[in-house]
Amino acid sequence: MEIFIIGLVIFFSIHSIAILGSLKEILIDKIGDLIYKVVFSIGSAIGLLLVIYGYAELRSNGTGNEIFWVTSTWMKHFVLLSMLPSSIFIVAAYIPSRITKFVRHPMLVAIKIWASSHLIVNGDLASIILFSSFLCFAVIDIMSLKKRSGGVFPTTNFLCNKYSGLIGDVAVISTGLILYMFMLFYGHYWLVGVTLLNG
């Protein structure tokens, strides 16, 4: 449990800097934009790896991971279905498309879908901590973005906007489908040791 909690603290502490715009600006002024991005990326990766490792370990040995509720099988199918738009929105955060005209911050929407749907079907303590933490963070981040941007949500696309038409739509949807299939058949088991299609 310690590794799991430490990972969450590291991950959310680093991401909270972005929410606190004034602190982010102070750090960038002191260490520079490039170093800030490098430290942010490395810290986020370390925190996320600790979260994944700690979560998988808690789920596998069950020690101290009390179960509070169990859901029916059909709800698990609902979660599998909900992960399809979530996968597409994750990709839409990085590849320009017309999706961002309707979903202004696709990454945070993807996190909200992922966290809320998984929270419904996973009633063990580790899952409750994990998914409720990410769900709360996504909600707070969206509220913060709305306040900082005056209601106009910035996108995280890093490619030129001229590719955000039909080509961008096709690229986002097809890449999202590939990501979804990867997680369905291989990635989910590789990350947390849980097979999706055999249970």
Backbone as numpy.savetxt, mean C-alpha at the origin, in Angstrom:
# Nx Ny Nz CAx CAy CAz Cx Cy Cz
6.74 -10.65 17.34 5.90 -9.44 17.34 6.77 -8.18 17.34
7.94 -8.25 18.00 8.79 -7.06 18.10 9.25 -6.57 16.73
9.70 -7.51 15.89 10.17 -7.14 14.55 9.03 -6.52 13.75
7.86 -7.09 13.87 6.68 -6.61 13.16 6.35 -5.17 13.57
6.32 -4.91 14.86 5.99 -3.57 15.37 7.07 -2.57 15.00
8.33 -2.97 15.11 9.44 -2.08 14.76 9.34 -1.67 13.29
9.03 -2.66 12.45 8.88 -2.37 11.02 7.78 -1.36 10.76
6.65 -1.52 11.44 5.54 -0.58 11.27 5.92 0.82 11.73
6.62 0.89 12.86 7.04 2.19 13.39 7.98 2.90 12.41
8.94 2.15 11.89 9.90 2.73 10.94 9.18 3.20 9.68
8.34 2.34 9.14 7.65 2.65 7.87 6.76 3.88 8.00
5.93 3.91 9.04 4.98 5.02 9.18 5.65 6.29 9.68
6.71 6.15 10.44 7.44 7.34 10.88 8.04 8.08 9.69
8.62 7.31 8.78 9.22 7.92 7.60 8.16 8.55 6.71
7.05 7.85 6.52 6.00 8.39 5.66 5.26 9.56 6.30
5.31 9.64 7.61 4.67 10.76 8.29 5.40 12.07 8.00
6.67 11.98 7.64 7.44 13.18 7.30 6.82 13.87 6.08
6.38 13.04 5.11 5.76 13.60 3.91 4.44 14.28 4.23
3.71 13.73 5.21 2.44 14.34 5.61 2.68 15.69 6.28
3.76 15.76 7.09 4.12 17.01 7.74 4.98 17.83 6.77
4.33 18.54 5.90 5.04 19.23 4.82 6.15 20.14 5.30
5.95 20.84 6.40 6.97 21.76 6.90 8.24 21.02 7.31
8.07 19.86 7.96 9.24 19.07 8.36 9.98 18.54 7.15
9.25 18.13 6.14 9.87 17.64 4.91 10.70 18.74 4.26
10.17 19.94 4.20 10.89 21.05 3.60 12.15 21.40 4.39
12.07 21.32 5.71 13.24 21.60 6.55 14.34 20.58 6.28
13.96 19.30 6.20 14.95 18.24 5.95 15.58 18.39 4.57
14.77 18.72 3.58 15.30 18.89 2.22 16.27 20.06 2.17
15.95 21.13 2.89 16.85 22.28 2.93 18.19 21.94 3.58
18.15 21.04 4.56 19.37 20.69 5.29 20.23 19.67 4.56
19.60 18.63 4.01 20.37 17.53 3.42 20.26 17.43 1.91
19.36 18.20 1.32 19.19 18.16 -0.13 18.10 17.19 -0.55
17.52 17.46 -1.70 16.40 16.66 -2.20 16.81 15.22 -2.52
17.97 15.06 -3.14 18.43 13.73 -3.54 18.68 12.83 -2.34
19.42 13.36 -1.35 19.71 12.56 -0.16 18.43 12.24 0.59
17.51 13.21 0.64 16.22 12.96 1.30 15.49 11.80 0.64
15.45 11.79 -0.70 14.75 10.73 -1.41 15.42 9.37 -1.21
16.76 9.38 -1.17 17.48 8.13 -0.96 17.21 7.58 0.43
17.32 8.44 1.44 17.06 8.03 2.83 15.61 7.57 2.98
14.69 8.32 2.38 13.27 7.97 2.44 13.03 6.59 1.83
13.62 6.34 0.67 13.42 5.07 -0.03 14.02 3.90 0.75
15.25 4.09 1.26 15.92 3.02 2.00 15.19 2.74 3.30
14.83 3.79 4.02 14.09 3.61 5.27 12.75 2.94 5.07
12.04 3.34 4.01 10.75 2.73 3.71 10.90 1.26 3.39
11.95 0.94 2.60 12.19 -0.45 2.21 12.52 -1.30 3.44
13.37 -0.78 4.33 13.73 -1.52 5.53 12.50 -1.76 6.40
11.71 -0.71 6.60 10.50 -0.85 7.40 9.54 -1.86 6.81
9.35 -1.80 5.49 8.41 -2.70 4.83 8.90 -4.14 4.89
10.18 -4.35 4.72 10.74 -5.71 4.80 10.56 -6.29 6.20
10.78 -5.46 7.22 10.59 -5.92 8.60 9.11 -6.25 8.86
8.22 -5.44 8.31 6.79 -5.69 8.46 6.41 -7.02 7.81
6.87 -7.24 6.59 6.54 -8.47 5.86 7.10 -9.69 6.59
8.36 -9.60 7.01 8.99 -10.72 7.71 8.30 -10.99 9.04
8.06 -9.93 9.81 7.43 -10.11 11.11 6.01 -10.63 11.00
5.28 -10.14 10.02 3.89 -10.58 9.82 3.84 -12.05 9.43
4.70 -12.44 8.49 4.73 -13.85 8.05 5.13 -14.77 9.19
6.07 -14.31 10.02 6.52 -15.12 11.16 5.38 -15.30 12.17
4.66 -14.24 12.47 3.54 -14.32 13.41 2.44 -15.23 12.88
2.17 -15.14 11.59 1.12 -15.96 10.99 1.49 -17.43 10.95
2.78 -17.70 10.82 3.22 -19.09 10.67 3.29 -19.84 12.00
3.78 -19.18 13.06 3.91 -19.89 14.33 2.70 -19.71 15.25
1.93 -18.64 15.04 0.70 -18.46 15.79 0.88 -18.02 17.24
2.10 -17.99 17.73 2.35 -17.62 19.11 2.04 -16.14 19.35
1.13 -15.87 20.27 0.76 -14.50 20.58 -0.11 -13.83 19.54
-0.56 -14.63 18.55 -1.38 -14.06 17.48 -2.83 -14.54 17.67
-3.50 -13.94 18.60 -4.87 -14.35 18.95 -5.83 -14.07 17.80
-6.78 -15.00 17.60 -7.78 -14.85 16.55 -9.08 -14.32 17.15
-9.57 -13.22 16.60 -10.77 -12.56 17.13 -12.02 -12.88 16.32
-11.86 -13.14 15.03 -13.02 -13.53 14.22 -12.57 -14.33 13.00
-13.50 -15.12 12.49 -13.28 -15.92 11.28 -14.42 -15.64 10.32
-14.10 -15.38 9.07 -15.14 -15.06 8.09 -15.41 -16.26 7.18
-16.51 -16.19 6.47 -16.90 -17.27 5.57 -16.04 -17.29 4.31
-16.07 -18.42 3.61 -15.24 -18.59 2.42 -15.58 -17.60 1.32
-16.86 -17.29 1.14 -17.25 -16.40 0.05 -16.66 -15.01 0.21
-16.40 -14.59 1.44 -15.79 -13.29 1.65 -14.35 -13.26 1.14
-13.69 -14.40 1.20 -12.33 -14.47 0.67 -12.33 -14.29 -0.84
-13.37 -14.81 -1.51 -13.50 -14.59 -2.95 -13.73 -13.11 -3.26
-14.48 -12.44 -2.39 -14.70 -11.00 -2.54 -13.38 -10.24 -2.46
-12.52 -10.65 -1.54 -11.21 -9.99 -1.40 -10.37 -10.19 -2.65
-10.37 -11.42 -3.17 -9.62 -11.70 -4.40 -10.10 -10.80 -5.53
-11.41 -10.61 -5.62 -11.96 -9.76 -6.67 -11.59 -8.30 -6.45
-11.62 -7.86 -5.21 -11.31 -6.45 -4.92 -9.86 -6.10 -5.19
-8.99 -7.11 -5.19 -7.58 -6.85 -5.45 -7.29 -6.53 -6.90
-8.23 -6.82 -7.78 -8.02 -6.48 -9.19 -7.99 -4.97 -9.41
-9.02 -4.22 -8.99 -8.91 -2.76 -9.13 -7.78 -2.17 -8.30
-7.50 -2.77 -7.15 -6.41 -2.29 -6.32 -5.08 -2.39 -7.06
-4.86 -3.50 -7.75 -3.62 -3.68 -8.53 -3.52 -2.66 -9.65
-4.63 -2.39 -10.30 -4.65 -1.40 -11.38 -4.36 -0.01 -10.84
-4.93 0.33 -9.69 -4.72 1.66 -9.11 -3.26 1.84 -8.68
-2.63 0.76 -8.20 -1.22 0.85 -7.82 -0.38 1.24 -9.03
-0.63 0.59 -10.15 0.10 0.90 -11.38 -0.23 2.32 -11.85
-1.49 2.72 -11.70 -1.92 4.05 -12.14 -1.22 5.17 -11.39
-0.66 4.85 -10.22 0.08 5.86 -9.46 1.41 6.19 -10.11
1.88 5.34 -11.04 3.20 5.53 -11.63 3.19 5.66 -13.15
2.11 5.24 -13.79 2.01 5.38 -15.24 0.84 6.32 -15.54
1.07 7.42 -16.24 0.00 8.37 -16.53 -1.14 7.72 -17.32
-2.36 8.00 -16.93 -3.54 7.51 -17.63 -4.72 8.40 -17.27
-5.83 8.18 -17.94 -7.02 8.96 -17.65 -7.73 8.49 -16.38
-7.21 7.43 -15.79 -7.77 6.94 -14.52 -7.65 8.01 -13.44
-6.57 8.78 -13.51 -6.34 9.80 -12.47 -7.32 10.97 -12.57
-8.11 11.03 -13.64 -9.16 12.04 -13.71 -10.32 11.68 -12.77
-10.43 10.40 -12.48 -11.52 9.93 -11.63 -11.03 9.52 -10.24
-9.79 9.03 -10.18 -9.18 8.63 -8.91 -7.93 9.49 -8.73
-8.04 10.54 -7.94 -6.99 11.54 -7.90 -5.70 11.07 -7.26
-5.78 10.14 -6.34 -4.55 9.59 -5.76 -4.68 8.07 -5.70
-4.45 7.41 -6.82 -4.71 5.97 -6.95 -3.95 5.09 -5.96
-2.74 5.48 -5.57 -1.99 4.65 -4.64 -2.70 4.55 -3.29
-3.15 5.68 -2.78 -3.84 5.68 -1.49 -5.19 4.98 -1.58
-5.87 5.10 -2.70 -7.13 4.37 -2.90 -6.86 2.87 -2.92
-5.78 2.47 -3.58 -5.41 1.06 -3.63 -5.12 0.53 -2.23
-4.42 1.33 -1.43 -4.12 0.91 -0.05 -5.40 0.76 0.75
-6.34 1.69 0.57 -7.61 1.62 1.30 -8.39 0.36 0.93
-8.44 0.03 -0.35 -9.14 -1.18 -0.79 -8.46 -2.42 -0.23
-7.14 -2.46 -0.37 -6.36 -3.62 0.10 -6.51 -3.81 1.60
-6.35 -2.73 2.35 -6.37 -2.83 3.81 -7.77 -3.16 4.34
-8.79 -2.48 3.84 -10.14 -2.70 4.36 -10.66 -4.08 4.02
-10.42 -4.55 2.79 -10.91 -5.88 2.41 -10.18 -6.98 3.16
-8.87 -6.83 3.35 -8.11 -7.84 4.09 -8.45 -7.82 5.58
-8.80 -6.66 6.08 -9.17 -6.56 7.50 -10.46 -7.33 7.77
-11.35 -7.36 6.80 -12.62 -8.06 6.97 -12.41 -9.57 7.13
-11.49 -10.13 6.36 -11.36 -11.60 6.32 -10.22 -12.14 7.20
-9.44 -11.24 7.79 -8.33 -11.69 8.64 -8.55 -11.16 10.05
-9.03 -12.04 10.93 -9.36 -11.62 12.28 -8.31 -11.89 13.32
-7.10 -12.23 12.90 -6.02 -12.46 13.87 -5.37 -11.14 14.24
-4.72 -11.12 15.39 -4.16 -9.88 15.95 -3.18 -9.20 15.00
-2.26 -9.99 14.42 -1.26 -9.40 13.52 -1.92 -8.72 12.33
-2.94 -9.36 11.77 -3.64 -8.80 10.61 -4.41 -7.54 11.00
-5.04 -7.56 12.15 -5.78 -6.38 12.61 -4.85 -5.18 12.74
-3.68 -5.42 13.35 -2.70 -4.34 13.51 -2.20 -3.85 12.16
-1.86 -4.80 11.28 -1.29 -4.45 9.98 -2.28 -3.66 9.12
-3.44 -4.23 8.88 -4.36 -3.63 7.93 -5.05 -2.38 8.47
-5.34 -2.35 9.77 -5.94 -1.15 10.34 -4.94 0.00 10.33
-3.65 -0.31 10.53 -2.61 0.72 10.49 -2.52 1.35 9.11
-2.48 0.52 8.08 -2.39 1.03 6.71 -3.66 1.75 6.30
-4.81 1.26 6.75 -6.07 1.92 6.42 -6.13 3.31 7.05
-5.77 3.41 8.31 -5.76 4.70 9.00 -4.77 5.66 8.35
-3.60 5.14 7.99 -2.59 5.98 7.35 -3.10 6.53 6.02
-3.75 5.69 5.21 -4.25 6.12 3.91 -5.31 7.20 4.07
-6.20 7.02 5.04 -7.24 8.01 5.29 -6.64 9.34 5.74
-5.69 9.28 6.66 -5.04 10.49 7.17 -4.26 11.19 6.06
-3.57 10.40 5.23 -2.78 10.97 4.14 -3.67 11.68 3.13
-4.80 11.08 2.79 -5.73 11.71 1.85 -6.27 13.02 2.42
-6.62 13.00 3.70 -7.10 14.23 4.35 -6.02 15.30 4.35
-4.78 14.88 4.59 -3.67 15.83 4.61 -3.42 16.40 3.22
-3.47 15.55 2.20 -3.28 16.01 0.83 -4.36 17.01 0.43
-5.58 16.72 0.82 -6.68 17.61 0.50 -6.49 18.98 1.14
-6.01 18.98 2.37 -5.78 20.23 3.09 -4.62 21.01 2.49
-3.54 20.29 2.16 -2.34 20.96 1.65 -2.50 21.45 0.22
-3.35 20.77 -0.55 -3.48 21.11 -1.96 -4.75 21.89 -2.27
-5.51 22.22 -1.23 -6.75 22.96 -1.45 -7.80 22.16 -2.18
-7.78 20.85 -1.99 -8.77 19.99 -2.62 -8.35 19.44 -3.96
-7.20 19.90 -4.49 -6.69 19.40 -5.77 -5.59 18.39 -5.47
-5.86 17.13 -5.73 -4.91 16.08 -5.38 -3.83 15.97 -6.43
-2.57 16.03 -6.00 -1.47 15.80 -6.95 -1.34 14.32 -7.25
-0.85 14.00 -8.43 -0.61 12.60 -8.77 0.87 12.30 -8.63
1.21 11.00 -8.56 2.60 10.60 -8.39 3.21 10.12 -9.71
2.51 10.37 -10.84 3.03 9.93 -12.12 4.36 10.60 -12.42
5.31 9.80 -12.91 6.62 10.36 -13.19 6.93 10.38 -14.68
6.01 9.94 -15.53 6.22 9.97 -16.97 5.53 11.20 -17.57
5.88 11.52 -18.78 5.33 12.70 -19.42 3.82 12.55 -19.64
3.09 13.62 -19.39 1.63 13.57 -19.48 1.12 13.28 -20.89
1.94 13.44 -21.90 1.47 13.19 -23.26 1.17 11.71 -23.50
1.63 10.85 -22.58 1.35 9.42 -22.71 0.14 9.00 -21.86
-0.63 9.97 -21.39 -1.71 9.65 -20.47 -3.05 9.41 -21.15
-3.06 9.23 -22.47 -4.29 8.96 -23.20 -4.59 7.48 -23.26
-5.04 7.01 -24.43 -5.42 5.61 -24.60 -4.25 4.67 -24.33
-3.07 5.05 -24.78 -1.88 4.21 -24.56 -1.63 4.05 -23.07
-1.76 5.14 -22.33 -1.58 5.07 -20.88 -2.62 4.19 -20.22
-3.87 4.30 -20.67 -4.94 3.47 -20.11 -4.66 1.99 -20.31
-4.27 1.65 -21.54 -3.97 0.25 -21.86 -2.77 -0.24 -21.06
-1.75 0.61 -20.93 -0.55 0.23 -20.19 -0.87 -0.02 -18.72
-1.68 0.86 -18.13 -2.03 0.72 -16.72 -2.84 -0.54 -16.48
-3.87 -0.75 -17.29 -4.76 -1.90 -17.09 -4.02 -3.21 -17.32
-3.24 -3.29 -18.41 -2.52 -4.53 -18.71 -1.46 -4.83 -17.65
-0.73 -3.81 -17.22 0.29 -4.01 -16.19 -0.35 -4.37 -14.86
-1.50 -3.75 -14.57 -2.24 -4.07 -13.36 -2.71 -5.51 -13.36
-3.16 -6.00 -14.51 -3.58 -7.39 -14.63 -2.40 -8.35 -14.41
-1.26 -7.97 -14.96 -0.06 -8.80 -14.77 0.32 -8.85 -13.29
0.29 -7.70 -12.63 0.59 -7.65 -11.20 -0.40 -8.50 -10.41
-1.67 -8.39 -10.76 -2.71 -9.15 -10.08 -2.48 -10.66 -10.23
-2.19 -11.10 -11.44 -1.98 -12.53 -11.69 -0.71 -13.01 -10.99
0.31 -12.17 -10.97 1.54 -12.55 -10.27 1.29 -12.78 -8.79
0.57 -11.83 -8.17 0.27 -11.97 -6.75 -0.65 -13.16 -6.49
-1.58 -13.39 -7.39 -2.55 -14.47 -7.22 -1.87 -15.84 -7.25
-0.96 -16.04 -8.20 -0.37 -17.36 -8.39 0.96 -17.55 -7.65
1.65 -16.46 -7.35 3.00 -16.62 -6.79 3.35 -15.61 -5.69
3.13 -14.34 -5.96 3.65 -13.29 -5.10 3.13 -13.33 -3.68
1.85 -13.61 -3.50 1.27 -13.61 -2.15 1.91 -14.70 -1.28
2.11 -15.87 -1.86 2.75 -16.95 -1.11 4.21 -16.61 -0.82
4.86 -16.02 -1.79 6.27 -15.66 -1.62 6.45 -14.62 -0.52
5.51 -13.69 -0.40 5.63 -12.62 0.58 5.26 -13.07 1.99
4.11 -13.72 2.14 3.61 -14.02 3.48 3.36 -15.51 3.73
3.66 -16.35 2.73 3.52 -17.79 2.93 2.09 -18.30 2.89
1.17 -17.52 2.29 -0.23 -17.93 2.21 -0.60 -18.11 0.74
-1.02 -19.34 0.38 -1.45 -19.63 -0.98 -2.90 -19.18 -1.17
-3.18 -18.46 -2.24 -4.51 -17.91 -2.43 -5.48 -18.87 -3.10
-5.00 -19.72 -3.96 -5.90 -20.54 -4.78 -6.15 -21.92 -4.20
-5.52 -22.26 -3.09 -5.71 -23.58 -2.52 -6.28 -23.51 -1.13
-6.99 -22.51 -0.82 -7.56 -22.41 0.52 -8.71 -21.50 0.56
